[in-house]
């Protein structure tokens, strides 16, 4: 505090000189500091070496040349062999000797007797052809129109006469082997029940000459029509 009092109490020229010195000293100090190297300079990055790894070329498979097949030599055709000619010298017959040799006649060998072996004899039965089925005899249908048959005519109902009812009735009649009627079935109606009933009653009393197969009487289904008509 005493130093500062003296400074401000000094004359004005001295004060200006002191202020100038202080400013110059500060500027000199700042310039000196700016020239000094900074302690905190950033590290300079080292240059990095970049290397390219190049893969070695892959060796391509070497194609082996296919073995050359040498053509087989064609054997020369064999020359035809000519047959050798063989000279045949004729042989002269030897002259007959004075002594003639008599050749004995060949004696025939005795023929062996044939031995008869007993061979079993198998009796074969004659083949009999199967009998063909006989053709069926023709069938003769029954008859109702014989003169010896006296079959009564159906009775014409009186009411049907008055009403003028008329028509034809058809029946299936089963005729037995003795000629009698075994069964009656209505096949076609006349259109009037009274006429159908009268015809059915009459048929029950009729007799027939039975049907025949050849000479044998047989039962037979027969179609029998009965007609009802009014004559004026």
Buried (B, 14 or more C-beta within 10 A) or exposed (E): EEEEEEEEEEEEEEEEEEEEEEEEEEEEEEEEEEEEEEEEEEEEEEEEEEEEEEEEEEEEEEEEEEEEEEEEEEEEEEEEEEEEEEEEEEEEEEEEEEEEEEEEEEEEEEEEEEEEEEEEEEEEEEEEEEEEEEEEEEEBBBBBEEEEEEBEEBEBBEEBEEEEBBBBBBBBBBBBBEBBBEEBEEEBBBEBEBBBEBBBEBBEEBBBBBBBEEEEBBBBBBEBEBEBEEEE
